[in-house]
Amino acid sequence: MQKSNLVNVLLADTHKTIDQYSEESAESIGSGSFDPVYPPGVSVSPEHLNALASINLNKAQLEAVKILLKDLCANTVFDLLSKIDGVADPVGYESESIWLGLCLKEKQEGQDEELLHNMFMDTY
């Protein structure tokens, strides 16, 4: 598959994932059921679960929360992509050279590298 097609597939999947996780997170309001994976090591107390369960949103409020969560997720992805593209500087980048961004490329079969999703959790 061509690089531009790979990128388009990845970005389209990211939009779907934002929709999915935002919907799931918003639906946890009022249910008292929530098992977060971020930040690493976080635990939700019974008090937190009871607080979530006690929230009773009407349909418009729930839709507003979903929009808010989708916007939050999309802004985070956009910020990350801007830094990868080199049009924004990462906080804490201290160097005499200008931040030029990163170049991600398709892996080749048998190629072992550190996994970004693990590195992300490990750097918290």
Number of C-alpha atoms within 10 A of each C-alpha: 5 6 10 9 10 13 13 11 11 12 13 11 12 15 14 12 14 18 18 12 15 21 18 13 16 20 18 17 20 17 16 18 16 17 12 12 10 10 9 12 9 10 13 12 9 10 10 14 18 14 14 17 16 13 13 12 15 9 9 9 11 17 15 14 19 20 16 14 19 21 15 14 19 16 12 12 16 12 16 15 15 15 18 18 16 16 13 15 18 15 7 6 10 10 7 6 7 10 17 13 16 11 8 8 9 8 9 7 6 6 6 8 7 7 8 9 8 9 10 10 13 9 7 8
